[in-house]
Amino acid sequence: MDTINDRIYSLRIQAGISQQRLADNLNLSRRAISLWETGRRTPDIPSVLLLAGYFQVSLDYLIKGSRA
């Protein structure tokens, strides 16, 4: 099952950027990105909003995997 963690990782890889670059672009720590991608933590709502805006995807897609 595809999770928010998988979607963050996939979006970052598709964008061709490192965890550090994503963290720098969003003014977050690389550790936070790593924890999200490995599923050890889940991003909070403000971070989900940042990610959705950065990757230009809907909140539905990021959270639930729905593209519609």
Long-range contacts (C-beta under 8 A, 24 or more apart in sequence): 2-65, 3-39, 4-36, 4-42, 4-43, 4-48, 4-62, 4-63, 5-36, 5-37, 5-38, 5-39, 5-42, 7-61, 7-62, 7-65, 8-33, 8-36, 8-37, 8-43, 8-51, 8-62, 9-37, 11-51, 11-55, 11-57, 12-37, 15-55, 22-54, 25-54, 26-50, 26-51, 26-54
